[in-house]
Amino acid sequence: MNINEKNVVSSDLIIDVSPSEVVIALLEDKRLVELTRAKSGAKFEVGDIYLGKVKKIMPSLNAAFIDVGYKKDAFLHYHDLGPQFSTLNKFMKIAGSKKSGAFSVSRIGSERDINKNGKITDVLKSGQNILVQISKEPISTKGPRLTSELSFAGRNLVLLPFSDKVSVSQKIESIEEKNRLKKLIQSIKPRRYGVIVRTVAEGKHVAELDRELKKLIIRFGTILPRLKKAVVPSLIIGEVNRTTAIIRDIYNPDFSDIIVNDTDAAEEIADYIETIDPDKKKIVKEYKGGQPIFDYYGVEKKVKSLFGKTVSFKNGAYLIIEHTEAFHVIDVNSGNRSKDGMDQESNALEVDLAAADEIARQLRLRDMGGIIVIDFIDMHDPENRQKLFDRMRENMASDRTKHNILPLSKFCLMQITRQRVRPEEHVETAEVCPTCNGTGKITPSILFTDELECKVKYIFEDLNKKKITLKIHPYIAAFLTKGFFSQRMKWALHYFKRINIIGVDSYNYLEYHFFDENDEEVIF
C-alpha cells in the first residue's frame, strides 16, 4: 500500500494522522470541500452513550441538567427523552441489577409511551440515574446536549432499540425501492427493535443488510455487562473509532483514493472498506513521503486560502464571512468586476450564482451551523432570484448535514438553517511573527544562517548524529539549497554528513525543526 507519486483526481480523502489528532480532508476534483478534525482521546463525541445522574430539574424549560462527567452539566429536553423512555428506564434497571442474568430485549414487556406533551417532572427526579446519548458535542460555553432515544449507526442502517418502527430515507425517490426495503427490514428484524434505512442502502441485497443489522444488535448488547459494573457518571459505549466513523458517513464508491500517512490507520481503514465494499480496498494507500502529507497534496495551501475572513471566488468577486455566537453573516461583493455589454442585473446574477457555489462549499468546509444569513447582490427580477434559490438548493443537495433554505427576500437576503452538532471548524490564517511575537522588531536576519549553523554543528559534533533533516519555511529552504555550492552543500562537505532540507508550507517564516536519522525531533 505504498504510494510513490501524486495522483489526486475525482473524489479523494487525504488523512493526516498525528499523535494529537486526525485531520481528514475531502477533495472533489482537487477542490477542498470538507475538513474534519478528530482529537485523539477526545471525550463527549456524538453517539457516545453515558450512564448519567439527574442533577437539576428545570420545569420552566421542561428539561433537566444531567451529570455525565463534563465540567458543565449536559442538557436534556423532555422532547429528547423519546416515546419509549419508560421501556428504556425499565431495561436500564434490569440490566444494571447484579442479580440479573442474560436476557433478551425482545422479551422485555413494553411500557406505555410517555405523553408527547407531558412534563419533565412526570418522568424524572433529581438524583435519578439515566441512560443518555450525546446528540451535540459541547460548543462554546454550552455543555453537551443529550437524548435518551438511543441509536446505533451503521453504513446502511440505524438501529433504534425498543421501537418497532421501520422508516426509509426520504432521499430514496423510488416508491418501489422504499417499499422493498421496508418489507425486507420488517422480515429480518427482531421484535422491540426499530430501524432507519439510510440512503446508501438503496439497491442493497438482504444478506448485506441482515449482516449489518446483526452487528448493530450485538453492539447494543454490549451495554448489558457494562451497566452492571458502571459507576455514575461513566461512559458505557463510545462511538466507534472516530476515523472509521467519519469514513462510514462520507465514504462514496466513486472515491479514487484514500491516502493516509499512518500504517495502523491505513490497515484499519482498509479492513473497514473491505467489509462494506471489498472491491475498493485497493484504493486505500499509505503515504511515506518526506514532506508532510498535507503539504505534498496541496491541502495546507488550500486551507490557508479558504478559512480567512475574506474569500475570493471569481474574477475579483469575494465573500466576507463574519461569525457571532448566535449566527453567521456572509456578504457577497462583486469587487471591481464588471463585464462589457452586460447590464447591472446580469452582472449581479452571474456573481450571485458563482457566490452560491462557493458558499455551499464554505458551509461544508467550515461545518457552519445554526442560522446563516447571506447578503447577495441585489437583483430586481423575481426570475433571477428564483434561479439563485434553485442554484443554492442544488449545491446543498450533497450536504449530508440537515439544513433548510428559505427563499430570497426582496432585498436579496437568504436565510439558511444548518444543524450544528459539533464546534465549527476554525483555522487561524493570520500568522504572528515567531521571531518578534507581534512587536514588529526582530533580531538581525543576517544572523539567522549563523544560528542554523550552530545547531547543525551541535547535532553532528556533540550529539554524533549521522544524518539530519531540517524542516523549514519553503522560502528559507530555497535560499539554503539554491545553486551548486549552496549552504546545504557547504555543511555537508564540512561535516561529511547527510543533510536533507524540506520546505513546509504550514511553518511560520523563521520557524524550523531538526530531525535525526530516526525521524525523531532534536530538542535544543
RARA-V353015 format. One record per pair of residues at least 4 apart in sequence whose C-alpha atoms are under 8 Angstrom apart, sorted by sequence separation. I is the first residue (numbers start at 0). J is the second residue. If there is no record, write none. Layout:
i->(I:I)
j->(J:J)
//
This chain:
i->(7:16:17:26:27:37:43:57:58:68:69:75:76:80:83:84:85:86:87:88:89:90:91:92:95:102:103:113:117:118:119:120:123:137:138:152:153:167:173:174:175:176:177:178:179:180:181:182:183:184:188:196:197:203:204:205:206:207:208:209:210:211:212:213:214:215:216:217:218:221:222:223:224:225:229:239:240:241:242:243:244:245:246:250:261:262:263:264:265:266:267:268:269:270:271:272:273:276:279:288:290:291:292:293:294:297:298:299:300:301:302:303:306:311:312:313:322:323:337:341:342:343:344:345:346:347:348:349:350:351:352:353:354:355:356:357:358:359:360:361:362:363:367:379:380:381:382:383:384:385:386:387:388:389:390:391:392:407:408:432:433:435:442:443:445:446:447:448:449:450:451:452:453:454:455:456:457:458:459:460:471:472:473:474:475:476:477:481:484:485:486:487:488:489:490:491:492:506:514:515:16:26:27:57:66:67:75:94:137:138:152:153:171:172:188:203:239:259:260:272:273:290:293:294:305:311:312:322:341:361:362:378:379:407:408:431:432:435:456:457:458:459:471:480:481:483:484:490:491:506:514:515:15:16:25:26:56:57:66:67:93:136:137:151:152:171:229:238:259:273:286:293:294:304:311:312:321:322:361:362:378:407:431:435:458:459:470:479:480:491:514:515:14:15:24:25:26:56:57:65:66:136:137:150:151:258:272:273:310:311:320:321:406:407:434:435:479:480:491:513:514:14:15:24:25:55:56:64:65:135:136:150:151:200:272:309:310:320:321:338:405:406:434:479:480:490:512:513:14:24:25:54:55:64:65:134:135:150:226:309:310:320:337:404:405:512:513:13:14:23:24:53:54:55:64:65:133:134:135:149:150:167:184:225:270:309:310:319:320:404:405:12:13:23:24:53:54:63:64:133:134:148:149:269:308:309:318:319:404:487:12:13:22:23:53:54:62:63:133:134:269:308:318:319:392:403:404:12:13:22:23:52:53:62:63:132:133:167:222:308:318:319:402:403:487:11:12:22:51:52:62:63:90:131:132:167:222:269:317:318:333:402:403:10:11:21:22:51:52:61:62:131:132:166:181:221:268:316:317:402:10:11:20:21:51:60:61:131:132:165:180:316:317:401:402:9:10:20:21:50:51:90:130:131:132:316:317:333:400:401:9:10:20:21:49:54:131:265:315:316:388:400:8:9:10:19:20:165:265:315:316:388:8:9:19:165:265:315:316:331:480:8:18:180:315:385:7:86:183:187:246:314:385:86:262:331:384:86:184:188:243:252:259:261:351:476:85:86:176:243:257:258:259:260:261:351:476:477:43:85:176:256:257:258:259:260:350:476:83:85:163:168:171:252:255:256:257:258:259:260:384:475:83:84:85:163:164:165:166:167:168:170:243:254:256:258:348:473:474:83:84:162:163:164:165:166:167:168:169:347:469:471:473:82:83:161:162:163:164:165:166:167:168:171:347:348:379:466:467:468:469:470:471:472:473:82:160:161:162:163:165:167:347:465:466:467:468:469:470:471:472:473:81:82:160:161:260:355:359:378:465:466:467:468:469:470:471:472:82:159:160:377:378:468:470:472:475:158:159:316:344:356:377:472:474:475:158:159:344:348:352:355:356:359:363:376:455:459:471:472:158:159:318:344:351:355:359:375:472:78:157:158:313:317:374:375:459:472:91:156:157:352:356:374:375:452:471:472:91:156:157:348:355:373:374:471:472:77:156:157:313:327:372:373:471:77:88:155:156:312:372:373:470:471:77:88:155:312:327:329:331:372:469:470:76:87:154:155:326:327:328:329:330:331:332:333:371:372:469:470:155:156:325:326:327:328:329:330:331:332:370:371:469:470:154:155:312:325:326:327:328:329:330:331:370:371:468:469:326:328:370:371:467:468:369:370:467:468:368:369:467:468:368:369:466:467:367:368:369:465:466:468:368:464:465:109:156:367:368:464:155:366:158:156:368:63:155:156:305:367:61:62:104:158:366:367:61:153:158:365:366:61:306:365:58:364:365:58:57:58:153:56:84:152:458:56:84:151:81:83:79:80:81:82:56:79:80:81:56:74:79:80:151:56:73:74:75:76:79:53:55:71:72:73:74:75:76:53:54:71:72:73:74:75:53:54:70:73:52:53:69:52:53:87:433:52:53:86:432:433:434:52:53:432:433:51:52:430:433:50:51:83:50:51:83:50:51:49:50:48:49:48:49:48:49:105:47:48:105:46:47:105:45:46:104:105:45:46:44:45:43:45:44:45:44:43:154:43:153:154:43:48:128:46:46:306:307:306:307:154:306:307:306:307:303:302:304:303:95:94:94:97:95:96:94:95:94:95:91:67:68:67:68:66:67:50:50:52:50:51:52:50:51:50:51:49:50:49:50:49:50:48:49:47:48:49:47:48:47:48:47:46:47:46:45:44:37:300:37:299:300:299:294:294:290:294:289:290:291:290:21:12:10:11:14:16:10:11:12:13:14:15:16:9:10:11:12:13:14:15:16:9:10:11:12:13:14:15:8:11:7:16:7:31:31:31:24:15:14:15:13:13:0:2:0:1:2:3:138:139:0:1:2:3:135:136:137:138:0:1:2:3:135:136:137:1:134:135:136:7:5:33:32:32:33:34:32:33:34:32:33:31:33:45:45:36:35:34)
j->(11:20:21:30:31:41:47:61:62:72:73:79:80:84:87:88:89:90:91:92:93:94:95:96:99:106:107:117:121:122:123:124:127:141:142:156:157:171:177:178:179:180:181:182:183:184:185:186:187:188:192:200:201:207:208:209:210:211:212:213:214:215:216:217:218:219:220:221:222:225:226:227:228:229:233:243:244:245:246:247:248:249:250:254:265:266:267:268:269:270:271:272:273:274:275:276:277:280:283:292:294:295:296:297:298:301:302:303:304:305:306:307:310:315:316:317:326:327:341:345:346:347:348:349:350:351:352:353:354:355:356:357:358:359:360:361:362:363:364:365:366:367:371:383:384:385:386:387:388:389:390:391:392:393:394:395:396:411:412:436:437:439:446:447:449:450:451:452:453:454:455:456:457:458:459:460:461:462:463:464:475:476:477:478:479:480:481:485:488:489:490:491:492:493:494:495:496:510:518:519:21:31:32:62:71:72:80:99:142:143:157:158:176:177:193:208:244:264:265:277:278:295:298:299:310:316:317:327:346:366:367:383:384:412:413:436:437:440:461:462:463:464:476:485:486:488:489:495:496:511:519:520:21:22:31:32:62:63:72:73:99:142:143:157:158:177:235:244:265:279:292:299:300:310:317:318:327:328:367:368:384:413:437:441:464:465:476:485:486:497:520:521:21:22:31:32:33:63:64:72:73:143:144:157:158:265:279:280:317:318:327:328:413:414:441:442:486:487:498:520:521:22:23:32:33:63:64:72:73:143:144:158:159:208:280:317:318:328:329:346:413:414:442:487:488:498:520:521:23:33:34:63:64:73:74:143:144:159:235:318:319:329:346:413:414:521:522:23:24:33:34:63:64:65:74:75:143:144:145:159:160:177:194:235:280:319:320:329:330:414:415:23:24:34:35:64:65:74:75:144:145:159:160:280:319:320:329:330:415:498:24:25:34:35:65:66:74:75:145:146:281:320:330:331:404:415:416:25:26:35:36:65:66:75:76:145:146:180:235:321:331:332:415:416:500:25:26:36:65:66:76:77:104:145:146:181:236:283:331:332:347:416:417:25:26:36:37:66:67:76:77:146:147:181:196:236:283:331:332:417:26:27:36:37:67:76:77:147:148:181:196:332:333:417:418:26:27:37:38:67:68:107:147:148:149:333:334:350:417:418:27:28:38:39:67:72:149:283:333:334:406:418:27:28:29:38:39:184:284:334:335:407:28:29:39:185:285:335:336:351:500:29:39:201:336:406:29:108:205:209:268:336:407:109:285:354:407:110:208:212:267:276:283:285:375:500:110:111:201:268:282:283:284:285:286:376:501:502:69:111:202:282:283:284:285:286:376:502:110:112:190:195:198:279:282:283:284:285:286:287:411:502:111:112:113:191:192:193:194:195:196:198:271:282:284:286:376:501:502:112:113:191:192:193:194:195:196:197:198:376:498:500:502:112:113:191:192:193:194:195:196:197:198:201:377:378:409:496:497:498:499:500:501:502:503:113:191:192:193:194:196:198:378:496:497:498:499:500:501:502:503:504:113:114:192:193:292:387:391:410:497:498:499:500:501:502:503:504:115:192:193:410:411:501:503:505:508:192:193:350:378:390:411:506:508:509:193:194:379:383:387:390:391:394:398:411:490:494:506:507:194:195:354:380:387:391:395:411:508:115:194:195:350:354:411:412:496:509:129:194:195:390:394:412:413:490:509:510:130:195:196:387:394:412:413:510:511:117:196:197:353:367:412:413:511:118:129:196:197:353:413:414:511:512:119:130:197:354:369:371:373:414:511:512:119:130:197:198:369:370:371:372:373:374:375:376:414:415:512:513:199:200:369:370:371:372:373:374:375:376:414:415:513:514:199:200:357:370:371:372:373:374:375:376:415:416:513:514:372:374:416:417:513:514:416:417:514:515:416:417:515:516:417:418:515:516:417:418:419:515:516:518:419:515:516:161:208:419:420:516:208:419:212:211:423:119:211:212:361:423:118:119:161:215:423:424:119:211:216:423:424:120:365:424:118:424:425:119:119:120:215:119:147:215:521:120:148:215:146:148:145:146:147:148:123:146:147:148:124:142:147:148:219:125:142:143:144:145:148:123:125:141:142:143:144:145:146:124:125:142:143:144:145:146:125:126:142:145:125:126:142:126:127:161:507:127:128:161:507:508:509:128:129:508:509:128:129:507:510:128:129:161:129:130:162:130:131:130:131:130:131:131:132:132:133:189:132:133:190:132:133:191:132:133:191:192:133:134:133:134:133:135:135:136:136:136:247:137:247:248:143:149:231:150:151:425:426:426:427:275:427:428:428:429:426:426:428:428:223:223:224:227:226:227:226:227:227:228:226:231:232:232:233:232:233:226:229:231:230:231:232:231:232:232:233:232:233:233:234:234:235:234:235:234:235:236:235:236:236:237:237:237:238:238:238:238:241:504:242:504:505:505:503:504:501:505:501:502:503:503:242:254:253:254:257:259:254:255:256:257:258:259:260:254:255:256:257:258:259:260:261:255:256:257:258:259:260:261:255:258:255:264:256:298:301:302:298:292:292:293:292:293:281:284:283:284:285:286:421:422:284:285:286:287:419:420:421:422:285:286:287:288:420:421:422:287:420:421:422:296:296:360:360:361:363:364:363:364:365:364:365:364:366:420:421:424:424:424)
//
